[in-house]
Amino acid sequence: MYGWLWRRLPGGPAARLAQLLVLLALVGLLLWYVVYPWASLHLSFA
């Protein structure tokens, strides 16, 4: 998956690395603020 993503990003290695870091940060923020709070309401941890 990461190889596929790396090949699809435009630019040189430095630009690709910056884009990849931004994408990873966005996915992390989406999980942290949207998915995890939603999931915690619907899952019961005894």
mmCIF entry with sequence, helices, sheets and N, C-alpha, C, O atoms, coordinates in Angstrom:
data_MODEL
# 
_entry.id   MODEL 
# 
_entity.id                         1 
_entity.type                       polymer 
_entity.pdbx_number_of_molecules   1 
# 
_entity_poly.entity_id                      1 
_entity_poly.type                           'polypeptide(L)' 
_entity_poly.nstd_linkage                   no 
_entity_poly.nstd_monomer                   no 
_entity_poly.pdbx_seq_one_letter_code       MYGWLWRRLPGGPAARLAQLLVLLALVGLLLWYVVYPWASLHLSFA 
_entity_poly.pdbx_seq_one_letter_code_can   MYGWLWRRLPGGPAARLAQLLVLLALVGLLLWYVVYPWASLHLSFA 
_entity_poly.pdbx_strand_id                 A 
# 
loop_
_entity_poly_seq.entity_id 
_entity_poly_seq.num 
_entity_poly_seq.mon_id 
_entity_poly_seq.hetero 
1 1  MET n 
1 2  TYR n 
1 3  GLY n 
1 4  TRP n 
1 5  LEU n 
1 6  TRP n 
1 7  ARG n 
1 8  ARG n 
1 9  LEU n 
1 10 PRO n 
1 11 GLY n 
1 12 GLY n 
1 13 PRO n 
1 14 ALA n 
1 15 ALA n 
1 16 ARG n 
1 17 LEU n 
1 18 ALA n 
1 19 GLN n 
1 20 LEU n 
1 21 LEU n 
1 22 VAL n 
1 23 LEU n 
1 24 LEU n 
1 25 ALA n 
1 26 LEU n 
1 27 VAL n 
1 28 GLY n 
1 29 LEU n 
1 30 LEU n 
1 31 LEU n 
1 32 TRP n 
1 33 TYR n 
1 34 VAL n 
1 35 VAL n 
1 36 TYR n 
1 37 PRO n 
1 38 TRP n 
1 39 ALA n 
1 40 SER n 
1 41 LEU n 
1 42 HIS n 
1 43 LEU n 
1 44 SER n 
1 45 PHE n 
1 46 ALA n 
# 
_struct_asym.id          A 
_struct_asym.entity_id   1 
# 
loop_
_struct_conf.conf_type_id 
_struct_conf.id 
_struct_conf.pdbx_PDB_helix_id 
_struct_conf.beg_label_comp_id 
_struct_conf.beg_label_asym_id 
_struct_conf.beg_label_seq_id 
_struct_conf.pdbx_beg_PDB_ins_code 
_struct_conf.end_label_comp_id 
_struct_conf.end_label_asym_id 
_struct_conf.end_label_seq_id 
_struct_conf.pdbx_end_PDB_ins_code 
_struct_conf.beg_auth_comp_id 
_struct_conf.beg_auth_asym_id 
_struct_conf.beg_auth_seq_id 
_struct_conf.end_auth_comp_id 
_struct_conf.end_auth_asym_id 
_struct_conf.end_auth_seq_id 
_struct_conf.pdbx_PDB_helix_class 
_struct_conf.details 
_struct_conf.pdbx_PDB_helix_length 
HELX_P HELX_P1 AA1 TYR A 2  ? ARG A 8  ? TYR A 2  ARG A 8  1 ? 7  
HELX_P HELX_P2 AA2 PRO A 13 ? LEU A 30 ? PRO A 13 LEU A 30 1 ? 18 
HELX_P HELX_P3 AA3 LEU A 31 ? VAL A 35 ? LEU A 31 VAL A 35 3 ? 5  
HELX_P HELX_P4 AA4 TYR A 36 ? HIS A 42 ? TYR A 36 HIS A 42 1 ? 7  
# 
_struct_conf_type.id          HELX_P 
_struct_conf_type.criteria    ? 
_struct_conf_type.reference   ? 
# 
loop_
_atom_site.group_PDB 
_atom_site.id 
_atom_site.type_symbol 
_atom_site.label_atom_id 
_atom_site.label_alt_id 
_atom_site.label_comp_id 
_atom_site.label_asym_id 
_atom_site.label_entity_id 
_atom_site.label_seq_id 
_atom_site.pdbx_PDB_ins_code 
_atom_site.Cartn_x 
_atom_site.Cartn_y 
_atom_site.Cartn_z 
_atom_site.occupancy 
_atom_site.B_iso_or_equiv 
_atom_site.pdbx_formal_charge 
_atom_site.auth_seq_id 
_atom_site.auth_comp_id 
_atom_site.auth_asym_id 
_atom_site.auth_atom_id 
_atom_site.pdbx_PDB_model_num 
ATOM 1   N N  . MET A 1 1  ? 0.821   -1.189 0.000  1.00 0.00 ? 1  MET A N  1 
ATOM 2   C CA . MET A 1 1  ? 0.000   0.000  0.000  1.00 0.00 ? 1  MET A CA 1 
ATOM 3   C C  . MET A 1 1  ? 0.866   1.253  0.000  1.00 0.00 ? 1  MET A C  1 
ATOM 4   O O  . MET A 1 1  ? 0.600   2.188  -0.756 1.00 0.00 ? 1  MET A O  1 
ATOM 5   N N  . TYR A 1 2  ? 1.887   1.283  0.830  1.00 0.00 ? 2  TYR A N  1 
ATOM 6   C CA . TYR A 1 2  ? 2.716   2.476  0.900  1.00 0.00 ? 2  TYR A CA 1 
ATOM 7   C C  . TYR A 1 2  ? 3.522   2.683  -0.378 1.00 0.00 ? 2  TYR A C  1 
ATOM 8   O O  . TYR A 1 2  ? 3.752   3.817  -0.796 1.00 0.00 ? 2  TYR A O  1 
ATOM 9   N N  . GLY A 1 3  ? 3.944   1.596  -0.988 1.00 0.00 ? 3  GLY A N  1 
ATOM 10  C CA . GLY A 1 3  ? 4.643   1.699  -2.260 1.00 0.00 ? 3  GLY A CA 1 
ATOM 11  C C  . GLY A 1 3  ? 3.738   2.263  -3.337 1.00 0.00 ? 3  GLY A C  1 
ATOM 12  O O  . GLY A 1 3  ? 4.162   3.092  -4.143 1.00 0.00 ? 3  GLY A O  1 
ATOM 13  N N  . TRP A 1 4  ? 2.496   1.817  -3.352 1.00 0.00 ? 4  TRP A N  1 
ATOM 14  C CA . TRP A 1 4  ? 1.530   2.337  -4.317 1.00 0.00 ? 4  TRP A CA 1 
ATOM 15  C C  . TRP A 1 4  ? 1.321   3.824  -4.098 1.00 0.00 ? 4  TRP A C  1 
ATOM 16  O O  . TRP A 1 4  ? 1.309   4.601  -5.054 1.00 0.00 ? 4  TRP A O  1 
ATOM 17  N N  . LEU A 1 5  ? 1.154   4.225  -2.842 1.00 0.00 ? 5  LEU A N  1 
ATOM 18  C CA . LEU A 1 5  ? 0.956   5.633  -2.520 1.00 0.00 ? 5  LEU A CA 1 
ATOM 19  C C  . LEU A 1 5  ? 2.186   6.457  -2.887 1.00 0.00 ? 5  LEU A C  1 
ATOM 20  O O  . LEU A 1 5  ? 2.057   7.555  -3.429 1.00 0.00 ? 5  LEU A O  1 
ATOM 21  N N  . TRP A 1 6  ? 3.368   5.939  -2.598 1.00 0.00 ? 6  TRP A N  1 
ATOM 22  C CA . TRP A 1 6  ? 4.602   6.651  -2.905 1.00 0.00 ? 6  TRP A CA 1 
ATOM 23  C C  . TRP A 1 6  ? 4.743   6.895  -4.404 1.00 0.00 ? 6  TRP A C  1 
ATOM 24  O O  . TRP A 1 6  ? 5.168   7.971  -4.825 1.00 0.00 ? 6  TRP A O  1 
ATOM 25  N N  . ARG A 1 7  ? 4.389   5.903  -5.201 1.00 0.00 ? 7  ARG A N  1 
ATOM 26  C CA . ARG A 1 7  ? 4.486   6.054  -6.655 1.00 0.00 ? 7  ARG A CA 1 
ATOM 27  C C  . ARG A 1 7  ? 3.447   7.025  -7.209 1.00 0.00 ? 7  ARG A C  1 
ATOM 28  O O  . ARG A 1 7  ? 3.687   7.646  -8.245 1.00 0.00 ? 7  ARG A O  1 
ATOM 29  N N  . ARG A 1 8  ? 2.314   7.170  -6.556 1.00 0.00 ? 8  ARG A N  1 
ATOM 30  C CA . ARG A 1 8  ? 1.240   8.040  -7.046 1.00 0.00 ? 8  ARG A CA 1 
ATOM 31  C C  . ARG A 1 8  ? 1.448   9.506  -6.682 1.00 0.00 ? 8  ARG A C  1 
ATOM 32  O O  . ARG A 1 8  ? 0.888   10.378 -7.347 1.00 0.00 ? 8  ARG A O  1 
ATOM 33  N N  . LEU A 1 9  ? 2.226   9.803  -5.661 1.00 0.00 ? 9  LEU A N  1 
ATOM 34  C CA . LEU A 1 9  ? 2.438   11.191 -5.254 1.00 0.00 ? 9  LEU A CA 1 
ATOM 35  C C  . LEU A 1 9  ? 3.342   11.906 -6.257 1.00 0.00 ? 9  LEU A C  1 
ATOM 36  O O  . LEU A 1 9  ? 4.338   11.346 -6.715 1.00 0.00 ? 9  LEU A O  1 
ATOM 37  N N  . PRO A 1 10 ? 2.985   13.155 -6.596 1.00 0.00 ? 10 PRO A N  1 
ATOM 38  C CA . PRO A 1 10 ? 3.818   13.897 -7.544 1.00 0.00 ? 10 PRO A CA 1 
ATOM 39  C C  . PRO A 1 10 ? 5.044   14.498 -6.867 1.00 0.00 ? 10 PRO A C  1 
ATOM 40  O O  . PRO A 1 10 ? 5.082   14.626 -5.643 1.00 0.00 ? 10 PRO A O  1 
ATOM 41  N N  . GLY A 1 11 ? 6.046   14.867 -7.664 1.00 0.00 ? 11 GLY A N  1 
ATOM 42  C CA . GLY A 1 11 ? 7.222   15.546 -7.152 1.00 0.00 ? 11 GLY A CA 1 
ATOM 43  C C  . GLY A 1 11 ? 8.385   14.616 -6.885 1.00 0.00 ? 11 GLY A C  1 
ATOM 44  O O  . GLY A 1 11 ? 8.329   13.414 -7.143 1.00 0.00 ? 11 GLY A O  1 
ATOM 45  N N  . GLY A 1 12 ? 9.434   15.212 -6.362 1.00 0.00 ? 12 GLY A N  1 
ATOM 46  C CA . GLY A 1 12 ? 10.633  14.466 -6.024 1.00 0.00 ? 12 GLY A CA 1 
ATOM 47  C C  . GLY A 1 12 ? 10.504  13.819 -4.659 1.00 0.00 ? 12 GLY A C  1 
ATOM 48  O O  . GLY A 1 12 ? 9.454   13.903 -4.023 1.00 0.00 ? 12 GLY A O  1 
ATOM 49  N N  . PRO A 1 13 ? 11.567  13.174 -4.208 1.00 0.00 ? 13 PRO A N  1 
ATOM 50  C CA . PRO A 1 13 ? 11.511  12.469 -2.922 1.00 0.00 ? 13 PRO A CA 1 
ATOM 51  C C  . PRO A 1 13 ? 11.178  13.367 -1.729 1.00 0.00 ? 13 PRO A C  1 
ATOM 52  O O  . PRO A 1 13 ? 10.436  12.953 -0.838 1.00 0.00 ? 13 PRO A O  1 
ATOM 53  N N  . ALA A 1 14 ? 11.715  14.590 -1.699 1.00 0.00 ? 14 ALA A N  1 
ATOM 54  C CA . ALA A 1 14 ? 11.430  15.484 -0.572 1.00 0.00 ? 14 ALA A CA 1 
ATOM 55  C C  . ALA A 1 14 ? 9.970   15.922 -0.577 1.00 0.00 ? 14 ALA A C  1 
ATOM 56  O O  . ALA A 1 14 ? 9.327   15.975 0.471  1.00 0.00 ? 14 ALA A O  1 
ATOM 57  N N  . ALA A 1 15 ? 9.450   16.234 -1.762 1.00 0.00 ? 15 ALA A N  1 
ATOM 58  C CA . ALA A 1 15 ? 8.043   16.637 -1.868 1.00 0.00 ? 15 ALA A CA 1 
ATOM 59  C C  . ALA A 1 15 ? 7.122   15.479 -1.528 1.00 0.00 ? 15 ALA A C  1 
ATOM 60  O O  . ALA A 1 15 ? 6.099   15.669 -0.871 1.00 0.00 ? 15 ALA A O  1 
ATOM 61  N N  . ARG A 1 16 ? 7.479   14.279 -1.972 1.00 0.00 ? 16 ARG A N  1 
ATOM 62  C CA . ARG A 1 16 ? 6.672   13.101 -1.659 1.00 0.00 ? 16 ARG A CA 1 
ATOM 63  C C  . ARG A 1 16 ? 6.659   12.839 -0.163 1.00 0.00 ? 16 ARG A C  1 
ATOM 64  O O  . ARG A 1 16 ? 5.615   12.514 0.400  1.00 0.00 ? 16 ARG A O  1 
ATOM 65  N N  . LEU A 1 17 ? 7.802   12.977 0.481  1.00 0.00 ? 17 LEU A N  1 
ATOM 66  C CA . LEU A 1 17 ? 7.875   12.753 1.913  1.00 0.00 ? 17 LEU A CA 1 
ATOM 67  C C  . LEU A 1 17 ? 7.004   13.761 2.656  1.00 0.00 ? 17 LEU A C  1 
ATOM 68  O O  . LEU A 1 17 ? 6.284   13.389 3.583  1.00 0.00 ? 17 LEU A O  1 
ATOM 69  N N  . ALA A 1 18 ? 7.062   15.026 2.263  1.00 0.00 ? 18 ALA A N  1 
ATOM 70  C CA . ALA A 1 18 ? 6.240   16.055 2.901  1.00 0.00 ? 18 ALA A CA 1 
ATOM 71  C C  . ALA A 1 18 ? 4.757   15.758 2.705  1.00 0.00 ? 18 ALA A C  1 
ATOM 72  O O  . ALA A 1 18 ? 3.968   15.883 3.641  1.00 0.00 ? 18 ALA A O  1 
ATOM 73  N N  . GLN A 1 19 ? 4.379   15.368 1.498  1.00 0.00 ? 19 GLN A N  1 
ATOM 74  C CA . GLN A 1 19 ? 2.977   15.046 1.226  1.00 0.00 ? 19 GLN A CA 1 
ATOM 75  C C  . GLN A 1 19 ? 2.524   13.835 2.022  1.00 0.00 ? 19 GLN A C  1 
ATOM 76  O O  . GLN A 1 19 ? 1.411   13.808 2.546  1.00 0.00 ? 19 GLN A O  1 
ATOM 77  N N  . LEU A 1 20 ? 3.383   12.842 2.112  1.00 0.00 ? 20 LEU A N  1 
ATOM 78  C CA . LEU A 1 20 ? 3.050   11.638 2.861  1.00 0.00 ? 20 LEU A CA 1 
ATOM 79  C C  . LEU A 1 20 ? 2.868   11.948 4.343  1.00 0.00 ? 20 LEU A C  1 
ATOM 80  O O  . LEU A 1 20 ? 1.956   11.416 4.976  1.00 0.00 ? 20 LEU A O  1 
ATOM 81  N N  . LEU A 1 21 ? 3.720   12.799 4.902  1.00 0.00 ? 21 LEU A N  1 
ATOM 82  C CA . LEU A 1 21 ? 3.590   13.177 6.305  1.00 0.00 ? 21 LEU A CA 1 
ATOM 83  C C  . LEU A 1 21 ? 2.299   13.952 6.559  1.00 0.00 ? 21 LEU A C  1 
ATOM 84  O O  . LEU A 1 21 ? 1.642   13.753 7.581  1.00 0.00 ? 21 LEU A O  1 
ATOM 85  N N  . VAL A 1 22 ? 1.939   14.829 5.635  1.00 0.00 ? 22 VAL A N  1 
ATOM 86  C CA . VAL A 1 22 ? 0.689   15.578 5.768  1.00 0.00 ? 22 VAL A CA 1 
ATOM 87  C C  . VAL A 1 22 ? -0.506  14.631 5.691  1.00 0.00 ? 22 VAL A C  1 
ATOM 88  O O  . VAL A 1 22 ? -1.450  14.753 6.471  1.00 0.00 ? 22 VAL A O  1 
ATOM 89  N N  . LEU A 1 23 ? -0.463  13.692 4.754  1.00 0.00 ? 23 LEU A N  1 
ATOM 90  C CA . LEU A 1 23 ? -1.557  12.722 4.638  1.00 0.00 ? 23 LEU A CA 1 
ATOM 91  C C  . LEU A 1 23 ? -1.687  11.871 5.896  1.00 0.00 ? 23 LEU A C  1 
ATOM 92  O O  . LEU A 1 23 ? -2.798  11.625 6.366  1.00 0.00 ? 23 LEU A O  1 
ATOM 93  N N  . LEU A 1 24 ? -0.573  11.427 6.436  1.00 0.00 ? 24 LEU A N  1 
ATOM 94  C CA . LEU A 1 24 ? -0.614  10.625 7.658  1.00 0.00 ? 24 LEU A CA 1 
ATOM 95  C C  . LEU A 1 24 ? -1.157  11.428 8.837  1.00 0.00 ? 24 LEU A C  1 
ATOM 96  O O  . LEU A 1 24 ? -1.912  10.903 9.656  1.00 0.00 ? 24 LEU A O  1 
ATOM 97  N N  . ALA A 1 25 ? -0.772  12.704 8.921  1.00 0.00 ? 25 ALA A N  1 
ATOM 98  C CA . ALA A 1 25 ? -1.284  13.565 9.990  1.00 0.00 ? 25 ALA A CA 1 
ATOM 99  C C  . ALA A 1 25 ? -2.792  13.764 9.847  1.00 0.00 ? 25 ALA A C  1 
ATOM 100 O O  . ALA A 1 25 ? -3.517  13.741 10.841 1.00 0.00 ? 25 ALA A O  1 
ATOM 101 N N  . LEU A 1 26 ? -3.264  13.957 8.622  1.00 0.00 ? 26 LEU A N  1 
ATOM 102 C CA . LEU A 1 26 ? -4.703  14.132 8.405  1.00 0.00 ? 26 LEU A CA 1 
ATOM 103 C C  . LEU A 1 26 ? -5.487  12.874 8.761  1.00 0.00 ? 26 LEU A C  1 
ATOM 104 O O  . LEU A 1 26 ? -6.557  12.956 9.365  1.00 0.00 ? 26 LEU A O  1 
ATOM 105 N N  . VAL A 1 27 ? -4.962  11.726 8.392  1.00 0.00 ? 27 VAL A N  1 
ATOM 106 C CA . VAL A 1 27 ? -5.635  10.468 8.741  1.00 0.00 ? 27 VAL A CA 1 
ATOM 107 C C  . VAL A 1 27 ? -5.652  10.297 10.257 1.00 0.00 ? 27 VAL A C  1 
ATOM 108 O O  . VAL A 1 27 ? -6.667  9.890  10.823 1.00 0.00 ? 27 VAL A O  1 
ATOM 109 N N  . GLY A 1 28 ? -4.549  10.601 10.909 1.00 0.00 ? 28 GLY A N  1 
ATOM 110 C CA . GLY A 1 28 ? -4.490  10.501 12.366 1.00 0.00 ? 28 GLY A CA 1 
ATOM 111 C C  . GLY A 1 28 ? -5.479  11.423 13.048 1.00 0.00 ? 28 GLY A C  1 
ATOM 112 O O  . GLY A 1 28 ? -6.151  11.024 13.999 1.00 0.00 ? 28 GLY A O  1 
ATOM 113 N N  . LEU A 1 29 ? -5.575  12.660 12.568 1.00 0.00 ? 29 LEU A N  1 
ATOM 114 C CA . LEU A 1 29 ? -6.529  13.604 13.152 1.00 0.00 ? 29 LEU A CA 1 
ATOM 115 C C  . LEU A 1 29 ? -7.972  13.170 12.906 1.00 0.00 ? 29 LEU A C  1 
ATOM 116 O O  . LEU A 1 29 ? -8.824  13.304 13.784 1.00 0.00 ? 29 LEU A O  1 
ATOM 117 N N  . LEU A 1 30 ? -8.238  12.656 11.725 1.00 0.00 ? 30 LEU A N  1 
ATOM 118 C CA . LEU A 1 30 ? -9.579  12.163 11.430 1.00 0.00 ? 30 LEU A CA 1 
ATOM 119 C C  . LEU A 1 30 ? -9.957  11.022 12.374 1.00 0.00 ? 30 LEU A C  1 
ATOM 120 O O  . LEU A 1 30 ? -11.068 10.988 12.903 1.00 0.00 ? 30 LEU A O  1 
ATOM 121 N N  . LEU A 1 31 ? -9.034  10.096 12.578 1.00 0.00 ? 31 LEU A N  1 
ATOM 122 C CA . LEU A 1 31 ? -9.299  8.995  13.497 1.00 0.00 ? 31 LEU A CA 1 
ATOM 123 C C  . LEU A 1 31 ? -9.496  9.504  14.928 1.00 0.00 ? 31 LEU A C  1 
ATOM 124 O O  . LEU A 1 31 ? -10.419 9.074  15.621 1.00 0.00 ? 31 LEU A O  1 
ATOM 125 N N  . TRP A 1 32 ? -8.637  10.407 15.362 1.00 0.00 ? 32 TRP A N  1 
ATOM 126 C CA . TRP A 1 32 ? -8.639  10.883 16.744 1.00 0.00 ? 32 TRP A CA 1 
ATOM 127 C C  . TRP A 1 32 ? -9.907  11.657 17.090 1.00 0.00 ? 32 TRP A C  1 
ATOM 128 O O  . TRP A 1 32 ? -10.468 11.481 18.171 1.00 0.00 ? 32 TRP A O  1 
ATOM 129 N N  . TYR A 1 33 ? -10.365 12.522 16.165 1.00 0.00 ? 33 TYR A N  1 
ATOM 130 C CA . TYR A 1 33 ? -11.471 13.412 16.477 1.00 0.00 ? 33 TYR A CA 1 
ATOM 131 C C  . TYR A 1 33 ? -12.827 12.952 15.948 1.00 0.00 ? 33 TYR A C  1 
ATOM 132 O O  . TYR A 1 33 ? -13.854 13.462 16.396 1.00 0.00 ? 33 TYR A O  1 
ATOM 133 N N  . VAL A 1 34 ? -12.864 12.009 15.015 1.00 0.00 ? 34 VAL A N  1 
ATOM 134 C CA . VAL A 1 34 ? -14.145 11.598 14.437 1.00 0.00 ? 34 VAL A CA 1 
ATOM 135 C C  . VAL A 1 34 ? -14.421 10.123 14.713 1.00 0.00 ? 34 VAL A C  1 
ATOM 136 O O  . VAL A 1 34 ? -15.452 9.786  15.295 1.00 0.00 ? 34 VAL A O  1 
ATOM 137 N N  . VAL A 1 35 ? -13.527 9.260  14.309 1.00 0.00 ? 35 VAL A N  1 
ATOM 138 C CA . VAL A 1 35 ? -13.811 7.823  14.363 1.00 0.00 ? 35 VAL A CA 1 
ATOM 139 C C  . VAL A 1 35 ? -13.777 7.298  15.792 1.00 0.00 ? 35 VAL A C  1 
ATOM 140 O O  . VAL A 1 35 ? -14.702 6.598  16.203 1.00 0.00 ? 35 VAL A O  1 
ATOM 141 N N  . TYR A 1 36 ? -12.746 7.613  16.556 1.00 0.00 ? 36 TYR A N  1 
ATOM 142 C CA . TYR A 1 36 ? -12.635 7.066  17.903 1.00 0.00 ? 36 TYR A CA 1 
ATOM 143 C C  . TYR A 1 36 ? -13.759 7.538  18.826 1.00 0.00 ? 36 TYR A C  1 
ATOM 144 O O  . TYR A 1 36 ? -14.317 6.717  19.554 1.00 0.00 ? 36 TYR A O  1 
ATOM 145 N N  . PRO A 1 37 ? -14.119 8.844  18.829 1.00 0.00 ? 37 PRO A N  1 
ATOM 146 C CA . PRO A 1 37 ? -15.257 9.243  19.675 1.00 0.00 ? 37 PRO A CA 1 
ATOM 147 C C  . PRO A 1 37 ? -16.560 8.552  19.269 1.00 0.00 ? 37 PRO A C  1 
ATOM 148 O O  . PRO A 1 37 ? -17.344 8.152  20.130 1.00 0.00 ? 37 PRO A O  1 
ATOM 149 N N  . TRP A 1 38 ? -16.790 8.413  17.969 1.00 0.00 ? 38 TRP A N  1 
ATOM 150 C CA . TRP A 1 38 ? -17.996 7.727  17.516 1.00 0.00 ? 38 TRP A CA 1 
ATOM 151 C C  . TRP A 1 38 ? -17.979 6.273  17.972 1.00 0.00 ? 38 TRP A C  1 
ATOM 152 O O  . TRP A 1 38 ? -18.981 5.760  18.471 1.00 0.00 ? 38 TRP A O  1 
ATOM 153 N N  . ALA A 1 39 ? -16.845 5.618  17.800 1.00 0.00 ? 39 ALA A N  1 
ATOM 154 C CA . ALA A 1 39 ? -16.746 4.207  18.169 1.00 0.00 ? 39 ALA A CA 1 
ATOM 155 C C  . ALA A 1 39 ? -16.892 4.007  19.678 1.00 0.00 ? 39 ALA A C  1 
ATOM 156 O O  . ALA A 1 39 ? -17.484 3.019  20.111 1.00 0.00 ? 39 ALA A O  1 
ATOM 157 N N  . SER A 1 40 ? -16.367 4.918  20.471 1.00 0.00 ? 40 SER A N  1 
ATOM 158 C CA . SER A 1 40 ? -16.459 4.757  21.922 1.00 0.00 ? 40 SER A CA 1 
ATOM 159 C C  . SER A 1 40 ? -17.899 4.859  22.410 1.00 0.00 ? 40 SER A C  1 
ATOM 160 O O  . SER A 1 40 ? -18.232 4.286  23.448 1.00 0.00 ? 40 SER A O  1 
ATOM 161 N N  . LEU A 1 41 ? -18.758 5.570  21.692 1.00 0.00 ? 41 LEU A N  1 
ATOM 162 C CA . LEU A 1 41 ? -20.164 5.643  22.068 1.00 0.00 ? 41 LEU A CA 1 
ATOM 163 C C  . LEU A 1 41 ? -20.905 4.346  21.759 1.00 0.00 ? 41 LEU A C  1 
ATOM 164 O O  . LEU A 1 41 ? -21.875 4.004  22.436 1.00 0.00 ? 41 LEU A O  1 
ATOM 165 N N  . HIS A 1 42 ? -20.453 3.633  20.746 1.00 0.00 ? 42 HIS A N  1 
ATOM 166 C CA . HIS A 1 42 ? -21.164 2.447  20.289 1.00 0.00 ? 42 HIS A CA 1 
ATOM 167 C C  . HIS A 1 42 ? -20.545 1.130  20.768 1.00 0.00 ? 42 HIS A C  1 
ATOM 168 O O  . HIS A 1 42 ? -21.120 0.063  20.550 1.00 0.00 ? 42 HIS A O  1 
ATOM 169 N N  . LEU A 1 43 ? -19.403 1.195  21.406 1.00 0.00 ? 43 LEU A N  1 
ATOM 170 C CA . LEU A 1 43 ? -18.762 -0.018 21.919 1.00 0.00 ? 43 LEU A CA 1 
ATOM 171 C C  . LEU A 1 43 ? -18.749 0.038  23.442 1.00 0.00 ? 43 LEU A C  1 
ATOM 172 O O  . LEU A 1 43 ? -18.453 1.073  24.039 1.00 0.00 ? 43 LEU A O  1 
ATOM 173 N N  . SER A 1 44 ? -19.069 -1.069 24.042 1.00 0.00 ? 44 SER A N  1 
ATOM 174 C CA . SER A 1 44 ? -19.037 -1.092 25.516 1.00 0.00 ? 44 SER A CA 1 
ATOM 175 C C  . SER A 1 44 ? -17.817 -1.901 25.961 1.00 0.00 ? 44 SER A C  1 
ATOM 176 O O  . SER A 1 44 ? -17.632 -3.052 25.565 1.00 0.00 ? 44 SER A O  1 
ATOM 177 N N  . PHE A 1 45 ? -17.016 -1.285 26.770 1.00 0.00 ? 45 PHE A N  1 
ATOM 178 C CA . PHE A 1 45 ? -15.852 -1.954 27.341 1.00 0.00 ? 45 PHE A CA 1 
ATOM 179 C C  . PHE A 1 45 ? -16.141 -2.202 28.808 1.00 0.00 ? 45 PHE A C  1 
ATOM 180 O O  . PHE A 1 45 ? -16.079 -1.285 29.626 1.00 0.00 ? 45 PHE A O  1 
ATOM 181 N N  . ALA A 1 46 ? -16.454 -3.432 29.135 1.00 0.00 ? 46 ALA A N  1 
ATOM 182 C CA . ALA A 1 46 ? -16.839 -3.770 30.515 1.00 0.00 ? 46 ALA A CA 1 
ATOM 183 C C  . ALA A 1 46 ? -15.672 -3.619 31.397 1.00 0.00 ? 46 ALA A C  1 
ATOM 184 O O  . ALA A 1 46 ? -15.774 -3.853 32.601 1.00 0.00 ? 46 ALA A O  1 
# 
